[in-house]
Amino acid sequence: SGNYYNQGEIRKKELEQSCFLLGIPASDVTVIDHRDLPDNPAAEWDTQLLAAFVLKHIEANNINLVVTFDAGGVSGHANHISLYTALRYKYCCFEIFILFLHLGCRVLVLESVNLFRKYISILDILFSCLLPRDALFVLTEEETEQARRAMRCHRSQLLWFRHLYMLFSRYMVINSLRLL
């Protein structure tokens, strides 16, 4: 629930506000609050437990595309990496792979890039276009501003370095993904 700093309820509301700005109704937002899945940048989550939650959500909502982090978690955040590990675990198990195919669900993972590329914003387009990937999203100025407005909803997390992130991070403008 985002309770690392005992701000779980605040962060849930901020998430709903952010999603609303992105056109996602609150009814489509699911927050899992489980004692074995703590919000902690250093905590690795239980792969099987997390995979079970994700698969249940995919089945219940007829989801056909999941976008998640890669093995680097973009920022090295252990919770982000755990999501990738859980999906890879489920996707690599033969029975679950067949279920994913039956549901028509694909998994895209967001590419983690080195620190230099991460903070050169739109200039990373040169690297992103030349390097292999399965999908590349480049946001328009309007879409980038919408993403910034959505980020600003997360007031409890907007520390000084996140303001710099919003200004300089390529992830606010460019996202390269590959199929799992």
C-alpha positions as CSV (number, residue, x, y, z in Angstrom):
1,S,0.0,0.0,0.0
2,G,3.0,2.3,-0.1
3,N,3.4,2.4,3.7
4,Y,7.2,2.6,3.9
5,Y,7.0,5.9,5.7
6,N,3.6,5.1,7.4
7,Q,1.9,7.1,4.6
8,G,-0.1,4.2,3.1
9,E,-3.5,5.9,3.2
10,I,-2.1,9.1,1.8
11,R,-0.2,7.3,-1.0
12,K,-3.3,5.3,-1.9
13,K,-5.3,8.6,-2.4
14,E,-2.4,10.0,-4.4
15,L,-2.3,7.0,-6.6
16,E,-6.0,7.3,-7.3
17,Q,-5.6,11.0,-8.2
18,S,-2.7,10.3,-10.5
19,C,-4.6,7.5,-12.2
20,F,-7.7,9.8,-12.6
21,L,-5.5,12.3,-14.4
22,L,-4.3,9.5,-16.7
23,G,-7.9,8.5,-17.5
24,I,-7.9,5.4,-15.2
25,P,-11.0,5.2,-12.9
26,A,-10.5,4.4,-9.3
27,S,-12.6,1.2,-9.8
28,D,-9.7,-0.1,-12.0
29,V,-7.0,0.6,-9.4
30,T,-6.1,-2.3,-7.1
31,V,-3.9,-1.8,-4.1
32,I,-2.6,-5.0,-2.5
33,D,-1.8,-4.6,1.2
34,H,-0.2,-7.8,2.4
35,R,2.2,-8.2,5.3
36,D,4.6,-10.3,3.2
37,L,4.8,-7.7,0.4
38,P,6.0,-4.6,2.3
39,D,6.7,-1.3,0.6
40,N,10.4,-1.2,1.2
41,P,13.1,-0.3,-1.5
42,A,15.4,-3.0,0.0
43,A,12.8,-5.8,0.5
44,E,12.6,-8.6,-2.1
45,W,9.1,-9.9,-2.3
46,D,8.1,-13.6,-2.3
47,T,8.1,-14.6,-5.9
48,Q,5.4,-17.2,-5.8
49,L,3.1,-15.1,-3.6
50,L,3.4,-12.1,-5.8
51,A,3.1,-14.2,-9.0
52,A,-0.2,-15.6,-7.6
53,F,-1.6,-12.1,-7.0
54,V,-0.6,-10.9,-10.5
55,L,-2.1,-14.0,-12.2
56,K,-5.3,-13.7,-10.3
57,H,-5.6,-10.1,-11.3
58,I,-4.9,-10.9,-14.9
59,E,-7.5,-13.6,-15.0
60,A,-10.2,-11.6,-13.1
61,N,-9.9,-8.6,-15.4
62,N,-9.2,-10.3,-18.7
63,I,-5.9,-8.4,-19.1
64,N,-4.1,-9.0,-22.3
65,L,-1.0,-6.8,-21.8
66,V,1.1,-6.4,-18.7
67,V,3.9,-3.8,-18.5
68,T,6.4,-4.2,-15.8
69,F,10.0,-3.5,-14.9
70,D,13.0,-5.5,-16.1
71,A,15.6,-7.2,-13.9
72,G,17.2,-3.8,-13.1
73,G,13.9,-2.3,-11.8
74,V,14.8,1.0,-13.6
75,S,16.2,2.3,-10.3
76,G,17.4,-0.8,-8.6
77,H,14.3,-0.8,-6.3
78,A,14.0,-4.3,-4.9
79,N,10.1,-4.2,-5.0
80,H,10.3,-3.3,-8.7
81,I,12.7,-6.1,-9.4
82,S,10.5,-8.5,-7.5
83,L,7.6,-7.7,-10.0
84,Y,9.8,-8.7,-12.9
85,T,11.0,-11.8,-11.1
86,A,7.4,-12.9,-10.3
87,L,6.2,-12.4,-13.9
88,R,9.3,-14.2,-15.3
89,Y,8.7,-17.0,-12.9
90,K,5.0,-17.4,-13.9
91,Y,5.7,-16.8,-17.6
92,C,8.5,-19.4,-17.6
93,C,6.4,-22.1,-15.9
94,F,5.0,-24.2,-18.7
95,E,1.4,-24.5,-17.3
96,I,1.2,-20.7,-16.6
97,F,2.8,-19.9,-20.0
98,I,0.0,-21.9,-21.6
99,L,-2.6,-20.0,-19.5
100,F,-1.0,-16.7,-20.6
101,L,-1.3,-17.8,-24.2
102,H,-4.9,-18.9,-23.6
103,L,-5.7,-15.5,-22.1
104,G,-3.9,-13.8,-24.9
105,C,-1.8,-12.0,-22.4
106,R,1.6,-10.6,-23.3
107,V,4.3,-9.1,-21.0
108,L,6.4,-6.1,-21.9
109,V,9.3,-5.1,-19.6
110,L,10.6,-1.6,-19.3
111,E,14.3,-1.3,-20.2
112,S,16.6,-0.1,-17.5
113,V,19.3,2.1,-18.9
114,N,22.6,3.4,-17.4
115,L,22.7,6.6,-15.4
116,F,23.9,8.7,-18.3
117,R,21.1,7.6,-20.6
118,K,18.6,7.9,-17.8
119,Y,19.1,11.6,-17.4
120,I,19.6,13.0,-20.9
121,S,15.8,13.2,-21.5
122,I,14.8,13.4,-25.2
123,L,18.5,13.2,-26.3
124,D,18.3,9.5,-25.5
125,I,16.1,9.1,-28.6
126,L,19.3,8.6,-30.6
127,F,20.3,5.5,-28.5
128,S,16.8,4.3,-28.2
129,C,16.2,4.2,-32.0
130,L,19.5,2.4,-32.7
131,L,19.3,-0.3,-30.0
132,P,17.1,-3.4,-30.3
133,R,13.7,-3.4,-28.6
134,D,10.2,-4.6,-29.2
135,A,8.4,-1.4,-28.5
136,L,9.4,2.3,-28.2
137,F,7.1,4.9,-26.9
138,V,8.0,8.6,-27.4
139,L,5.6,11.0,-25.7
140,T,4.4,14.2,-27.2
141,E,4.9,17.5,-25.3
142,E,1.2,17.2,-24.2
143,E,1.6,13.6,-23.0
144,T,4.8,14.5,-21.2
145,E,3.0,17.3,-19.4
146,Q,0.2,15.0,-18.5
147,A,2.7,12.5,-17.0
148,R,4.3,15.3,-15.0
149,R,0.8,16.3,-13.7
150,A,0.2,12.7,-12.7
151,M,3.6,12.6,-10.9
152,R,2.8,15.8,-9.0
153,C,-0.2,14.0,-7.5
154,H,2.3,11.9,-5.5
155,R,3.1,14.8,-3.2
156,S,4.3,12.6,-0.4
157,Q,7.0,11.2,-2.6
158,L,8.1,14.4,-4.4
159,L,11.5,14.8,-2.8
160,W,14.0,17.2,-4.4
161,F,15.5,14.5,-6.6
162,R,12.2,13.5,-8.1
163,H,11.7,17.1,-9.3
164,L,15.0,16.7,-11.2
165,Y,13.8,13.3,-12.4
166,M,10.7,14.9,-13.9
167,L,12.8,17.5,-15.7
168,F,15.7,15.3,-17.0
169,S,14.7,11.6,-17.0
170,R,14.2,9.9,-20.3
171,Y,11.4,7.9,-18.8
172,M,9.2,11.0,-18.7
173,V,9.6,11.1,-22.5
174,I,11.0,7.8,-23.9
175,N,10.3,4.3,-22.9
176,S,11.8,1.3,-24.6
177,L,10.4,-2.2,-23.9
178,R,10.9,-5.8,-24.8
179,L,8.7,-8.8,-24.8
180,L,9.2,-11.3,-22.0
